[in-house]
Amino acid sequence: MSGSPALTNVRSLPRLGTAVRMLRMRRGLTQAELARLADVSRQWLIKLEAGKTAGLEIGLVLHVLDALDASLMIRDEAP
């Protein structure tokens, strides 16, 4: 990837799931491969990508993002 990194505004679990799925696909990884790299179950990853992991553990999300060479950024949007 050249140029500046892509940023995705994620404010809900479904949007987080979509972002993870798109990154995984850009990297050419299957769900099973990413799950193995991130040390999570494929079933958990499927739920994350579907935005259906209510109460998900942030540590596991960070494992997935690390495996994708991506990061989580928090932006203060208060006036």
Secondary structure, DSSP 4 states (H G I P E B T S, - for coil): --SSPP-----SHHHHHHHHHHHHHHTT--HHHHHHHHT--HHHHHHHHTT--TT--HHHHHHHHHHTT----------
